[in-house]
Amino acid sequence: MCAAVALVVAGALAGCGSTTYFAGRNLPPSGLTHRVMIAVQNPSIVSKGTLNIVDAYYDIRSSYDDKIPSFAISGYSSSLPITIQNMPEEQEGMVYGSGDGSLIPVSYAHETANGGVSGLNGLSSSVFATRNGSYVFAANQASAVFTVISQVGGASYPFSLPGVYRVSTNPGGSIALVFVQNSPYIYYPIRLTGAQTTAYSGGPSTWPKAAWDCEPQNEPAWCLFQAQSPDKLDTKTNTYYGAPLSFDHPVKAVFSADGGTAYVLNCGPECGGSQASVSVLPVSPMIFLTGQGSGQLPTASALSAPCTGSGSGCTIPVPGGATNALVTNSTLYVVGQQPVQVQGQTLFAGNLTVLNLLSNSVVPATPTVPNPASISDGVPGGVSRMLLADDNTLWIAMTKCTNGVRLATGASSGYGCLTMVNTTNNTVTMLEPYLGDATGIAAVTGLHKIYTAEGGQVYIYSTVDGTAIDNQYVTVTGVAYDVAYMDAETDGDNTVY
């Protein structure tokens, strides 16, 4: 009897003598084993932000027996939480507050907030912590500062970089790529070794010529470089570097599962450029190489050449636009907005383009499944959310979805900000009705449902067919802005990366 009850409720699980539930994770104080955390803004006149927890098995705020009316992360008091970087494998989340610029670690095991990360320079337009807890990378567009924070050493390294607005990191946190709005260049920080403490831009010729900034200048610990192409090797096989690599309005990078390949998203026409595309780049070494062997290293122009098959160092044109993407195995799902002329004005239409990473090409369309495929419209160059869920589904959340082509042209449907894609046959379902900006998605894996934050409220959908599930017992007071499944099996259950 005890073993049977243990499979149903966490309280009985603890009562039977167990303090873990899977993968060696600790049973949390709430006793819940299917928790969704909700970032809530302005829940009351005395608080600008809270982190609520709901039971995603029963879809309720309270304990299953009603003895505990609600659950929340204790000790959290920051202002206007806007994103949750979900790391369930580490039993931790990082919550960014846009009201006070705070980055707060949250312990999933103890359901508590653990102070805050110090050293951030004002409000961040993009901020990420590495999964191993060693570093935090932050872009502050208003102050034109990119910051590296060493959690281990407790040091903060600010770099002056006008226009900086986004940063992307690979899964292992071994590299961060830094993006400047409307710039063709990409930057990356390097932590120098003891032998390199006096060599940087202006030093030996074997060092890159495009070191943007080094801090501190007299004995640098970190330098910020522009990604460059190698030109040639000298007699000692040291590489001389040429001009920085140029991209078409790069806005973000996503990475292969092993973190060794970066897929840089070139926004193109959506951001005022020429051609939306994905540039395939090796991460190591970070001075991007496009060939190997014989001491012959191609110039930057090779990156502009079309792909000629598998491998790295090429650019794949994306007809549907490119501002966000998701990698799974050998497939890259790319989301973007395509400019369309409607009655003399430029509007934007949402698209999903599927790429085959084995051939570095767009997957051919069929008579029944177009590629790119039409999805919910969104703000050009803006942030969307993408997440894989049960039943072979991909979910895409958009903001400003009523500002696009569909509403302007009188389309009969497609106003909603949430799209479900069946990845088996790449068919698209745009969910209705319009509920407001879709700012968060959490896949409750194994239970065939997702949680969303739309229009400031929490909603639940079935991954089987996209139908709505009763949400009356998980709604919040205040503005729900992001959601995260705290008990997911992997860190892949995360839209903030």
C-alpha positions as CSV (number, residue, x, y, z in Angstrom):
1,M,0.0,0.0,0.0
2,C,2.8,2.4,1.0
3,A,4.6,1.8,-2.3
4,A,1.5,2.3,-4.3
5,V,0.6,5.6,-2.6
6,A,4.2,6.7,-3.1
7,L,3.7,6.7,-6.8
8,V,0.8,9.1,-6.5
9,V,1.7,11.8,-4.0
10,A,5.0,13.2,-2.8
11,G,3.7,13.4,0.8
12,A,3.2,9.6,0.9
13,L,6.6,9.2,-0.8
14,A,8.3,11.0,2.1
15,G,6.2,9.0,4.6
16,C,7.5,5.8,3.2
17,G,11.0,6.8,4.1
18,S,12.3,8.1,0.8
19,T,13.8,11.7,0.3
20,T,14.5,11.5,-3.4
21,Y,12.2,10.9,-6.4
22,F,14.4,10.5,-9.5
23,A,18.0,11.1,-10.7
24,G,19.1,11.4,-7.1
25,R,17.2,14.7,-6.7
26,N,16.0,15.7,-3.3
27,L,12.3,15.7,-2.5
28,P,11.5,19.4,-2.0
29,P,9.9,20.9,1.1
30,S,6.5,21.3,-0.8
31,G,6.5,17.5,-1.4
32,L,5.5,18.2,-5.0
33,T,7.2,16.3,-7.8
34,H,5.7,18.1,-10.8
35,R,6.3,21.7,-10.1
36,V,5.9,24.7,-12.4
37,M,7.4,28.0,-11.2
38,I,5.6,31.1,-12.3
39,A,7.3,34.5,-12.4
40,V,4.6,37.0,-11.3
41,Q,4.9,40.8,-11.5
42,N,3.1,43.1,-9.2
43,P,1.1,40.5,-7.3
44,S,0.1,43.1,-4.6
45,I,0.6,46.8,-3.7
46,V,3.5,45.8,-1.3
47,S,5.4,43.5,-3.7
48,K,6.7,44.0,-7.3
49,G,7.5,40.3,-7.8
50,T,7.0,36.8,-6.5
51,L,7.8,33.3,-7.7
52,N,4.7,31.0,-7.3
53,I,4.8,27.2,-7.5
54,V,1.9,25.1,-8.7
55,D,1.3,21.3,-8.8
56,A,1.4,20.5,-12.5
57,Y,0.2,17.0,-12.0
58,Y,-3.2,18.1,-10.6
59,D,-3.0,21.6,-12.0
60,I,-3.7,23.3,-8.7
61,R,-2.1,25.9,-6.5
62,S,-2.7,24.0,-3.2
63,S,-1.6,20.7,-1.9
64,Y,-3.6,17.7,-3.2
65,D,-5.3,17.4,0.2
66,D,-6.0,21.2,0.5
67,K,-4.0,21.4,3.8
68,I,-1.5,23.9,2.2
69,P,-3.3,26.7,0.2
70,S,-0.3,27.8,-1.9
71,F,3.4,27.4,-2.5
72,A,6.1,29.9,-3.4
73,I,9.8,30.4,-3.5
74,S,10.8,31.7,0.0
75,G,13.1,34.7,0.3
76,Y,12.5,36.0,-3.2
77,S,11.8,39.8,-3.2
78,S,13.1,41.2,-6.4
79,S,11.3,43.5,-8.8
80,L,9.4,42.6,-12.0
81,P,10.8,39.0,-12.7
82,I,10.9,38.6,-16.5
83,T,12.9,35.5,-17.3
84,I,13.6,32.1,-15.7
85,Q,16.8,30.3,-16.9
86,N,15.7,26.8,-16.1
87,M,18.4,24.3,-15.0
88,P,16.6,21.3,-13.5
89,E,19.6,19.0,-13.8
90,E,21.4,21.3,-11.4
91,Q,18.2,21.8,-9.3
92,E,18.5,25.5,-9.9
93,G,17.0,28.4,-11.7
94,M,18.3,31.9,-12.4
95,V,15.6,34.6,-12.3
96,Y,16.2,38.0,-13.8
97,G,14.2,41.0,-12.5
98,S,13.8,43.8,-15.0
99,G,12.7,46.3,-12.3
100,D,15.9,46.3,-10.3
101,G,18.4,44.5,-12.6
102,S,18.7,41.5,-10.2
103,L,19.8,38.0,-11.1
104,I,18.6,35.7,-8.3
105,P,19.6,32.0,-8.0
106,V,16.7,29.8,-6.9
107,S,17.3,26.4,-5.3
108,Y,14.8,23.9,-6.6
109,A,15.8,21.4,-3.9
110,H,15.1,23.8,-1.1
111,E,12.6,26.1,-2.8
112,T,14.4,29.2,-1.6
113,A,16.1,32.2,-3.2
114,N,19.8,32.4,-2.5
115,G,20.8,36.0,-2.5
116,G,21.8,37.7,-5.8
117,V,24.6,37.9,-8.3
118,S,26.7,41.0,-7.7
119,G,28.7,42.9,-10.3
120,L,26.0,43.5,-12.9
121,N,26.2,47.0,-14.4
122,G,22.6,48.3,-14.3
123,L,19.7,46.8,-16.1
124,S,20.6,43.9,-18.5
125,S,19.1,43.5,-21.9
126,S,20.4,39.9,-21.9
127,V,21.9,37.9,-19.1
128,F,23.0,34.2,-18.7
129,A,24.7,32.1,-16.0
130,T,26.7,29.0,-17.0
131,R,25.3,25.7,-15.8
132,N,28.4,25.0,-13.7
133,G,27.9,28.2,-11.8
134,S,31.3,29.6,-12.7
135,Y,30.4,32.6,-14.8
136,V,27.6,35.1,-15.6
137,F,27.6,37.0,-18.9
138,A,25.4,40.2,-19.2
139,A,24.7,42.8,-21.9
140,N,23.6,46.2,-20.8
141,Q,22.5,48.1,-23.9
142,A,21.6,51.3,-22.1
143,S,25.0,51.6,-20.5
144,A,26.9,50.1,-23.5
145,V,28.6,47.6,-21.3
146,F,29.2,43.9,-21.6
147,T,30.1,42.2,-18.3
148,V,31.8,39.0,-17.3
149,I,31.3,37.9,-13.7
150,S,33.5,35.2,-12.2
151,Q,31.3,33.5,-9.6
152,V,34.3,31.6,-8.3
153,G,36.7,34.5,-8.0
154,G,34.1,37.0,-7.2
155,A,35.4,39.5,-9.8
156,S,33.5,41.5,-12.3
157,Y,35.0,42.6,-15.7
158,P,33.0,45.3,-17.6
159,F,33.8,46.0,-21.2
160,S,32.8,49.1,-23.1
161,L,30.8,48.0,-26.2
162,P,28.4,50.5,-27.7
163,G,25.2,49.0,-28.9
164,V,25.7,45.6,-27.1
165,Y,22.3,44.0,-26.5
166,R,22.4,40.2,-26.5
167,V,24.7,37.4,-25.4
168,S,24.4,33.6,-26.2
169,T,26.3,30.8,-24.4
170,N,26.8,27.2,-25.3
171,P,25.5,24.4,-22.9
172,G,28.8,23.9,-21.1
173,G,29.4,27.6,-20.7
174,S,32.8,27.4,-22.4
175,I,32.0,30.2,-24.8
176,A,29.8,33.3,-24.9
177,L,29.0,35.2,-28.2
178,V,28.2,38.9,-27.8
179,F,26.0,40.8,-30.3
180,V,25.7,44.5,-31.1
181,Q,22.5,45.8,-32.5
182,N,22.7,46.6,-36.2
183,S,26.4,45.6,-36.3
184,P,27.9,43.0,-38.7
185,Y,30.4,41.8,-36.1
186,I,30.3,39.3,-33.3
187,Y,32.4,39.5,-30.1
188,Y,33.6,36.9,-27.6
189,P,35.4,37.1,-24.2
190,I,38.5,35.1,-23.4
191,R,40.1,34.6,-20.0
192,L,43.8,34.9,-20.4
193,T,46.3,32.5,-18.9
194,G,49.3,33.6,-16.8
195,A,51.6,33.4,-19.8
196,Q,49.3,35.8,-21.7
197,T,48.9,38.6,-19.2
198,T,50.9,41.1,-21.1
199,A,50.1,40.1,-24.7
200,Y,47.0,41.5,-26.3
201,S,46.1,43.9,-29.2
202,G,49.2,45.9,-29.9
203,G,51.4,43.1,-28.6
204,P,53.1,40.3,-30.6
205,S,51.9,39.9,-34.2
206,T,50.7,36.4,-33.4
207,W,47.9,37.9,-31.3
208,P,44.6,38.9,-32.9
209,K,44.5,42.5,-34.2
210,A,40.9,43.0,-33.2
211,A,41.0,42.8,-29.4
212,W,38.3,45.3,-28.6
213,D,39.0,45.8,-24.9
214,C,41.1,44.2,-22.2
215,E,40.4,44.6,-18.4
216,P,42.4,45.6,-16.4
217,Q,44.7,47.1,-19.1
218,N,48.0,46.8,-17.3
219,E,47.6,43.1,-16.5
220,P,44.5,41.8,-18.3
221,A,42.5,38.9,-16.9
222,W,39.9,39.0,-19.6
223,C,39.8,40.4,-23.2
224,L,37.0,40.9,-25.6
225,F,37.7,40.0,-29.2
226,Q,36.0,40.4,-32.5
227,A,35.6,37.0,-34.3
228,Q,38.2,37.0,-37.0
229,S,39.3,34.9,-39.9
230,P,42.9,33.5,-39.9
231,D,45.0,34.5,-42.9
232,K,48.1,32.3,-42.8
233,L,50.6,30.4,-40.6
234,D,54.2,31.6,-40.0
235,T,57.2,29.3,-39.9
236,K,56.4,28.4,-36.3
237,T,52.8,27.6,-37.1
238,N,51.6,30.7,-35.3
239,T,48.5,32.1,-37.0
240,Y,48.2,35.6,-38.3
241,Y,44.7,37.0,-38.2
242,G,43.0,39.3,-40.7
243,A,39.8,41.3,-40.7
244,P,36.9,40.6,-38.4
245,L,34.3,38.3,-39.9
246,S,31.2,40.1,-41.2
247,F,27.6,38.9,-40.8
248,D,24.2,40.2,-41.9
249,H,22.7,41.7,-38.7
250,P,23.6,38.8,-36.4
251,V,21.2,38.6,-33.4
252,K,21.7,35.3,-31.6
253,A,23.5,32.0,-31.7
254,V,22.2,28.5,-30.7
255,F,24.6,25.6,-30.2
256,S,24.9,21.9,-31.0
257,A,24.3,19.5,-28.1
258,D,28.0,19.1,-27.5
259,G,28.5,22.9,-27.6
260,G,31.1,22.5,-30.4
261,T,29.2,24.2,-33.2
262,A,27.5,27.6,-33.1
263,Y,24.6,28.4,-35.4
264,V,24.6,32.2,-35.8
265,L,21.3,33.7,-36.7
266,N,21.6,36.5,-39.3
267,C,18.4,38.6,-39.1
268,G,18.7,40.0,-42.6
269,P,15.7,42.0,-44.0
270,E,13.8,41.7,-40.7
271,C,16.4,43.9,-39.1
272,G,17.2,46.1,-42.2
273,G,19.7,43.8,-43.8
274,S,19.9,41.8,-47.1
275,Q,19.4,38.0,-46.5
276,A,18.3,36.1,-43.5
277,S,20.6,33.1,-42.9
278,V,22.4,30.8,-40.5
279,S,26.2,30.8,-40.3
280,V,27.6,27.5,-39.1
281,L,30.8,28.1,-37.1
282,P,33.1,25.9,-35.0
283,V,33.4,27.0,-31.4
284,S,37.0,25.8,-30.8
285,P,39.2,27.6,-31.4
286,M,37.1,30.8,-31.2
287,I,39.1,32.5,-33.9
288,F,36.7,30.9,-36.4
289,L,38.4,28.4,-38.7
290,T,36.7,27.4,-41.9
291,G,39.1,24.6,-43.0
292,Q,41.7,22.2,-41.6
293,G,45.1,20.8,-42.5
294,S,48.1,21.5,-44.7
295,G,48.6,24.9,-43.0
296,Q,46.2,26.4,-45.4
297,L,43.5,28.5,-43.6
298,P,40.9,30.3,-45.8
299,T,39.9,33.9,-45.4
300,A,36.7,35.4,-44.1
301,S,35.1,35.2,-47.6
302,A,34.7,31.5,-47.2
303,L,32.0,32.1,-44.6
304,S,30.0,33.9,-47.2
305,A,30.1,31.1,-49.7
306,P,27.1,28.7,-49.9
307,C,27.4,25.4,-48.1
308,T,28.7,22.5,-50.2
309,G,27.7,19.7,-48.0
310,S,28.3,18.7,-44.4
311,G,30.8,20.5,-42.2
312,S,31.3,23.9,-40.8
313,G,32.2,27.3,-42.1
314,C,29.3,28.2,-44.3
315,T,26.2,30.3,-44.5
316,I,22.7,28.8,-45.2
317,P,20.1,31.2,-46.6
318,V,16.8,31.1,-44.7
319,P,13.8,32.3,-46.7
320,G,11.5,32.7,-43.8
321,G,13.6,35.0,-41.6
322,A,15.9,34.2,-38.6
323,T,15.7,35.6,-35.1
324,N,15.4,32.4,-33.0
325,A,16.1,28.7,-33.4
326,L,16.1,25.4,-31.7
327,V,18.5,22.5,-32.4
328,T,17.5,18.9,-32.1
329,N,19.7,16.1,-33.4
330,S,20.4,17.0,-37.1
331,T,17.5,19.4,-37.4
332,L,17.4,23.2,-36.9
333,Y,14.1,24.9,-36.5
334,V,14.4,28.6,-37.4
335,V,11.8,31.2,-36.6
336,G,11.7,34.7,-38.1
337,Q,9.5,37.4,-39.6
338,Q,9.4,38.1,-43.3
339,P,8.7,41.7,-44.5
340,V,5.6,42.0,-46.7
341,Q,4.2,45.0,-48.5
342,V,0.5,45.6,-47.6
343,Q,-1.3,48.6,-48.9
344,G,1.8,50.7,-49.1
345,Q,3.2,49.8,-45.7
346,T,5.7,47.1,-44.6
347,L,4.3,44.5,-42.2
348,F,5.8,41.2,-41.1
349,A,4.6,37.6,-41.4
350,G,5.8,34.9,-39.0
351,N,7.6,31.8,-40.5
352,L,9.1,28.6,-39.4
353,T,11.9,27.2,-41.6
354,V,13.3,23.7,-41.1
355,L,17.0,23.0,-41.9
356,N,18.8,19.7,-42.3
357,L,22.2,20.1,-40.6
358,L,23.6,17.0,-42.3
359,S,23.3,18.6,-45.7
360,N,23.3,22.2,-44.4
361,S,20.2,23.0,-46.4
362,V,16.5,23.9,-46.2
363,V,14.4,20.8,-46.0
364,P,12.4,20.5,-49.3
365,A,8.8,21.5,-49.2
366,T,6.0,19.1,-50.2
367,P,2.6,19.8,-51.7
368,T,1.0,19.4,-48.2
369,V,3.8,20.8,-46.0
370,P,5.4,24.1,-47.0
371,N,8.8,25.1,-45.9
372,P,9.0,27.8,-44.7
373,A,5.6,27.4,-43.0
374,S,3.3,30.2,-41.8
375,I,3.1,30.7,-38.0
376,S,2.0,33.4,-35.7
377,D,3.2,36.9,-36.6
378,G,5.5,38.7,-34.2
379,V,7.6,41.8,-33.7
380,P,10.5,42.0,-36.2
381,G,13.8,41.3,-34.6
382,G,12.1,40.5,-31.3
383,V,12.4,37.7,-28.9
384,S,10.3,34.6,-29.3
385,R,10.2,31.4,-27.2
386,M,10.7,27.9,-28.6
387,L,10.4,24.6,-26.8
388,L,10.0,20.9,-27.6
389,A,7.3,19.0,-25.7
390,D,5.6,15.6,-25.6
391,D,3.9,14.0,-28.6
392,N,6.6,15.2,-31.0
393,T,5.5,18.8,-30.7
394,L,7.3,22.1,-31.0
395,W,5.8,25.2,-29.4
396,I,6.5,28.8,-30.4
397,A,5.5,31.8,-28.5
398,M,5.4,35.3,-30.0
399,T,4.8,38.9,-28.8
400,K,3.0,41.6,-30.7
401,C,1.3,39.0,-32.8
402,T,-1.6,41.3,-33.8
403,N,0.7,43.8,-35.4
404,G,1.5,41.6,-38.4
405,V,0.1,40.7,-41.8
406,R,-2.8,38.5,-40.7
407,L,-4.8,41.1,-38.9
408,A,-4.1,43.8,-41.5
409,T,-5.2,41.6,-44.4
410,G,-8.4,40.4,-42.6
411,A,-7.3,36.8,-42.1
412,S,-10.0,34.7,-40.5
413,S,-7.6,33.1,-38.0
414,G,-4.1,33.2,-36.8
415,Y,-4.3,36.1,-34.4
416,G,-3.1,34.1,-31.4
417,C,0.5,34.3,-30.3
418,L,1.0,30.6,-29.7
419,T,1.9,28.0,-32.4
420,M,2.1,24.2,-32.1
421,V,4.1,22.3,-34.7
422,N,3.9,18.5,-35.2
423,T,7.6,17.7,-35.8
424,T,6.8,14.3,-37.3
425,N,5.2,15.8,-40.3
426,N,5.9,19.6,-39.7
427,T,2.3,20.5,-39.8
428,V,1.4,23.8,-38.0
429,T,-1.5,24.6,-35.7
430,M,-2.0,28.3,-34.6
431,L,-3.9,28.3,-31.3
432,E,-6.8,30.6,-30.8
433,P,-8.2,32.8,-29.4
434,Y,-5.8,35.7,-29.0
435,L,-4.9,36.0,-25.3
436,G,-2.2,38.6,-25.4
437,D,1.6,38.3,-25.8
438,A,3.0,34.8,-25.2
439,T,6.0,35.4,-23.0
440,G,6.7,32.0,-21.4
441,I,6.4,28.2,-22.2
442,A,7.1,25.2,-20.0
443,A,6.9,21.6,-21.2
444,V,5.5,19.4,-18.4
445,T,7.2,16.3,-20.0
446,G,5.6,12.9,-19.4
447,L,2.2,14.5,-18.6
448,H,1.4,15.6,-22.2
449,K,0.8,19.2,-21.4
450,I,2.5,22.6,-21.5
451,Y,2.1,25.7,-19.3
452,T,2.2,29.1,-20.8
453,A,2.2,32.8,-19.8
454,E,0.0,34.7,-22.2
455,G,-1.4,38.2,-21.7
456,G,-0.2,38.1,-18.1
457,Q,-2.0,34.9,-17.1
458,V,-1.2,31.2,-16.9
459,Y,-2.8,28.7,-19.4
460,I,-2.4,25.0,-19.9
461,Y,-2.6,23.1,-23.2
462,S,-2.6,19.4,-24.2
463,T,0.3,18.4,-26.4
464,V,-1.8,15.7,-28.0
465,D,-4.1,18.1,-29.9
466,G,-3.5,21.6,-28.6
467,T,-6.8,21.8,-26.7
468,A,-7.0,24.0,-23.6
469,I,-6.9,22.4,-20.2
470,D,-8.8,23.9,-17.3
471,N,-6.6,26.6,-15.7
472,Q,-8.9,28.0,-13.1
473,Y,-6.8,26.6,-10.2
474,V,-3.5,27.9,-11.4
475,T,-4.3,31.4,-12.3
476,V,-2.4,34.1,-10.4
477,T,-3.0,37.6,-9.0
478,G,-0.6,39.9,-10.8
479,V,1.1,39.5,-14.2
480,A,2.4,36.1,-15.0
481,Y,5.4,36.7,-17.3
482,D,7.4,33.4,-17.4
483,V,7.0,29.8,-16.4
484,A,9.5,26.9,-15.9
485,Y,9.0,23.2,-15.2
486,M,11.3,22.7,-12.2
487,D,11.2,18.9,-12.4
488,A,12.1,18.4,-16.0
489,E,14.5,15.6,-16.8
490,T,17.0,17.9,-18.7
491,D,18.1,21.5,-19.0
492,G,16.7,21.4,-22.5
493,D,13.3,22.2,-21.0
494,N,14.1,25.9,-21.2
495,T,13.3,28.8,-23.5
496,V,15.9,31.2,-22.0
497,Y,19.3,30.1,-23.4
